[in-house]
Amino acid sequence: MCRAPTARQRKAQVVAKDDLAELSAEKQYNQDFLGRDQIYLPDPAPFSVAQVRNSIPKHCFERSFLTSTLYLVANLCVVGFMWLVADKFIGMSNMPSWAPLVFWPLFWYFQGLFMTGLWVIGHECGHQSYCTSGLVNDIMGLVVHTSLLVPYHAWKRSHALHHGNCCSMEQDTVFLPSTRTQLKKDKFSQIMMGFAPLRLTYIVVFFLLLGWPLHLIIHATGSRTGKSGWINHFNPYCDLFTPKQFTGVVISDIALAGVMYGLYNLSQLWGFDYMLKMYFIPYLVVNMMLVTITNLQHTDTNVPHYRGKSWNWLRGALATVDRDFGWFFNIATHHITDSHVAHHLFHTMPHYKAITATKHLKEFLGPYYNFDDTPVLKALWRSWTHCRFVEDDGGVLFYKKDL
């Protein structure tokens, strides 16, 4: 239940709304090719992080081990039930020949969708939003994420760097745009994106299916190299990590090796064909969904990036997009799609409170809250075709298409 705002919250809202109305009237923004204003937060901002927080009911920041665990158990039950149904019914000898061609893809999609929900709960643990205990968060996150072949502690660290440096051209760790000069030098991308059949191959293979593993292995869409050389999520000595994270990265590597060994033994026991259909293809669907969701959260022609001193934390946190993937998809993925602005502002807020918080943020932030209702596939195609590079200079940067 939503509680009425306190006097302090009402005062913060009034002050901010007055400032936003004045700024909106005075500021003239450029427009993208769709005619949308390329709005970015002014510096200094018309409100503080404390004022933004005070616009949200306090109960939205309360974390509950019981509630989070109920969501986890429910998610596991759905995944387990779908596994049992697929194991028992799909491919039965008395089914018509067309049935597997229909039901296997349906199983892969929906199993991948609910496995993505599990991934989101592991992601919550990394943000310490599962409960108030850091140890419990890390135990639960390690178990859930490792089962999905995610190096929990390593990714927890790199993702924290992303949250701390979102949309900074120098420091962000994911979806860093190429500059005009970099794209001119990248002949491979120019060729792949310049010819329609190759573009489709590039998008499906390199972006959707392999984008997530490549991010873990070679830090794709982030900085590729650092002072210590090759950056990846498995080397505790690379520049992503400090000595403080060394043990966690090693634990993640060992746990991941254990799960992969277990998957190998299950493939030997039940057959690789069985495990391919029951685990590995849904796993690839998870990868596809993760890349799709996260790309659309941070990539569009009206989403700014910032260079040098033009960046600050609040500007970066608000350079994110909420999108509606459809009520079923939103619920299955615990609203990671349509409450991402709230998540970037307050990452320890549990997912089951983020939608309530989003309603208050939308009212408080006004023009600085970014929601896009473009159909998902259309928005994804727009990000692939129109968000190719940013300029080599300037402080506030927006994506461009043509060199």
N, C-alpha and C positions, 0 to 999 in steps of 0.2 A: 504494500500500500504506500502511495506517495504521501509524504508529509508536507504540510504547508511550509514555505520558506520562512526562516527567522527574520527578525528585523534587520540584522546585519546582511543577510542574503538579499533582501528586498532593496536595501540601500545600494549594495554593490551592483545589482541589476539595473537600477535607475541610472546610476552614474555611467555605467558602461553603455547603456542604450542611448543616452544623450550624446555621448562621445561618438558612437558608431553612426548615429544619424547625421551628425555634423560632418564627419569624415566622408561618409558616403555621398553627401551632397557636393563636397569640394573636390574629391579625388576623381581624376579622369584616367581610366584604365585603357590599355590596349585591348583588342579583342582577338580571339582566335578565329580560325576559318569558319567556325559555326556561328560567329557573332556573339560568343559568350565573353563577358569581361574576364580578363586575366587578373583576378583580384589577388593581392598579397597583403600580408599584415604590415602596416606601417611601423617604422622604428623611430621613436619609441612607440610601443603599442598603447592603444587606448584603455587597456585593462591589464591587470597583473594575473599571474597564475593563481594567486590566492583568491582573487575575485572570481575567476573562472570556477575554482573549486567550490567557493561558497554559493555558487548558483545551483549546485547539485545537492540533493538531500543527503544528509550524512549517512543514512543507512546504505546508500549505494557503495560505500567504501568498506562495508563490513564483509569479512571473509568467513566462510563456514566450512569446516572439514566435512560435516555431515552432508550439507547440500551438495558440495562438490563431488563427494563420493557417490551420492545418489545419481548424479548426472553420469559419472564414470561407469557405474554398474549398469545403468540403463543403456548406455552406449555399447558396452561389452555384450549385453544380452542381445541387442539387435544384431551385432556382428556375428555372434555365436549362432543365433537362430538362422540367419541367412546362410551361414556355412552349412548347417545341418540340412536345411531345405535343399540347397544345391547338391550336397553330397547324396541325398536320398532320392531326389526326383529328377534332376536334370540328367539326361542321357539314359533314362530307363529304356529298356528294350521295347516296351510296349507303347512308347511315345511316338507320335508321327515324326517323320524324318526332318520336317522343318522346325520342330520344336527347339532343339538345341541351338539352332541358328538365331532364334529369337531370345530364348531364355538365358543363354550364357552372356550375351552382351548386357542384358538387363541386370543380371547378377553382378557383373563386373562394375557397372556404373554405380549401382546402389551400395554395393559392398565398399567400393572405393569412396563413395560419399560419406558413409558412416565411419570408415577408417580415418577419413580426414577429420571427422568429429573427434576421434581419439587423439589425433595429432594435435588438435586445438587444445585439448585438456592437458596434454604434455607441455604444450606451449605456455599454458596458464601456470603450470608448476615452475617453469623457468622464470616467470615473472613474479613468483612468490604470491600468486593470487589464488592458489588452490586452498590454502589455509594460512594460519598465522605462524606455523612452525616451519622454519627454513629447512630443517632436516627432513620433515615429512614431505615437503614440497619436492626436495631433491630425490628422495627415494621413489616417490610416485612418478615423478617426471622421468627418472632414469628407466624405470620399468616400462612405462608407456611408450616413450620415444624410442627406446632401443628395440622394442618389438616391431617398430616401423622403420628400422635401420637408420635411425637418426642418432648421431653422437651427442647425447644430451648436454653434457657439461660444456663441450666445445661450442655447440650451437647456442647454448644459453649465453655464453660470453659474446659471441659475434653479434647475436641479436640485441644484446644490451648495448653494444656499441652503435648499432643501427638506431635504436631508440634515443640514445644520447646525442646522435649527430644526424638526425633525419634530414635529408635533402641538402646536406652540406657537400659541396663539390670536392672538398679536400678530405673529409673524414667519414662520410657515410659508407656503409659496408655492403649495400645491395642496391640494385637498380640505379647505379651511377650512369648518367647519360654520357655518351661520347660528345666531344667537342667537334666543331666543324673541321679543324685540322686533323683530329684523330680519325674521323670518318673518311676524310679524303685519302688518308694513308691505308685504310682498311679495305683493300681491294676485294677480299673475300666477301665481306658483308655487302659491298656495293653490287657485286655480281649476283649474290644469292637473293638480295632484296629487289634487284632491278628486273628480273625475269620471272613472270608469274608462276610457272611450274616449280622453279627453283625456290621461289619465295615460300610457296606452300610446303615444300619439303623441309626447308630451313625451319619454318615455324613449328611444324608437327614434330620433327625429329629432335632438333637441337633445343628448341624452346620449350615445348610442352612435355615431351617424354624425358629428355635428358637435362633439362634446365636445373632441376633441383639437385640431382647427383653431381652435376658439373659445378654447381655453387659450392657444394661440400668439398669436392676434390680439388678444384682449381680456383675457387672463389669467383666463379663467373658472375658477371654484372657488378662485381666489386673490384677493389684493387687486386691485381694479380700477383704482384711482387712487392717485397718490402726490404728492409735492411738485411734480414736474414735469408732472403731468397723467396722461393716458392711459398705462397700462402695457401694453406688448406686447413681443414677442420680436424685433422688426425695427427698433426705434428705439434707436440706441446712446445716446441722451440720456435715456432714461427711467430711472426709479428702480431698475430691476433691475440696472443696470450702473454700474460705476465707470469713470473714465477709462482704467484699465488694460485694460478689456474692449472699448474702443471699436473698435480695429482688428479684433479677432476678430469682432465683430458685423457690421461692414461686409463682411469677407471672407465670412461666412456669407450675407449678403444677396446679394452678387454671385454666389456659387456657386449659390444657390437660383434666382436669375434666369436663370442659364445653363442649369440643368436644366429649368426651366419653358419656356425658349425651345426647348430640344431636344425636349421633349415636344410642343410646338406643331408643330414641323417634322415630327416623326414622325406626328402626327395628320394633317397635310397630305399626307404621303407615303403612308401606309398607310390613311388614313381614320379619322375620329374614332370610328366604331363599333368598329373593330378595337382601337384603343387603349383605348376604354372597357372592352371585355371583357378585354383582356390586362393592362392596368396599373391603370386608375383604379378599377374595382370591387374588385380585390384590395387596392388602397391604402385604400379605405374599410373593408374588412375589417380591415386593420391598425389603423386608427383605432378600430374597434369593440373589437378585442381589447385594445388598449392601455388604453382607458378601463375596460373590464371588469376587467382584471388589476389595474391600479393602484387602482381604487376598492375592490376587495375586499382589497387589501393594507392599507388604511388606514381602512376604514369597516365598523363593525359595532357592535352594541349593547353589546359588552363591551370595546371599544377606547377608551381614555381620550384626552382632550385636556387640555391644561394651560394655565392662565391665569397671567400675571404671574410672581411669584417661585416659584410651584409647579412651573414647568417647569425641567428641566435636560436636558442633552444625552442622558444615558443613559436617563432616563425616556422621552424622545421616541423614541429609537432602538428601544426595546423595545415601543413602542405600535404594533406592526405585526403582521401575521398571515401565517403560512404556510398555503397551501392546496394540495391535490392536485387538479389539473385532469385527471388521467388520465395514464398513463405516456407515451403518444404526444405529447400536448400539452406535457407537461413537458419532454420531450427536444427537441421541435421549437423550443421557446422558451428553450432552454438553462437550464432550471430557475429562471427568474426568478419562477416561481409558488410553488415549495415550498422556497426557500432565501432568502426575502426578509429574514427576521430577521437572518441572518448578513450579508447584504449591507448592511443599515443599520448594523450594528455595525462592519463592516470593509469599506468600499466599494472598496478597492483589491484585494480578494481576487478572483481570476478565477472565472468562473462554473463552470468544470470542477473546482474545488476546494470549492465552496460546499456541496454535498450532504454531503461528508465532514465539513466543519466543523459543519453543522447537527446531525448525529448527536451530536457532542460538546457542542454548545450546549444541545440538548434535555436532556441528562443534567445539565449543570452548572446551568442556569437554573431547572430544576424548574418551579414554578407560574408563573414569570415568562416562560416561553416559551409563545407563543400559536400553537397550531395548530387550525384548524377543518376538520372533515371533512364539513361540510354540502355537499351537491351544489351545483355552481356556480350553476345557474339559480335554485335556491331561495335560496341565499345572496345573490345579486344582487337578487332580489325583496325579500328582507328588508331589504337596505340601502336600497332605494328607498322602502319603505313605513314602516319603523320608525326610520330614521336621518334625521330631518328637522331637528332643531335641538338646541342645548344651552342651558342656563340662562344668564341674563344675569350672574349672579354665581357665586362659588365658584372654588376653585383647581383641583380635579380634576373634570373634566366628562365625562359620558357622554351619548350620544345619547338623545333622547326622540322620541316619535311625535305625541302629541296636545297641541295648544295649551291 
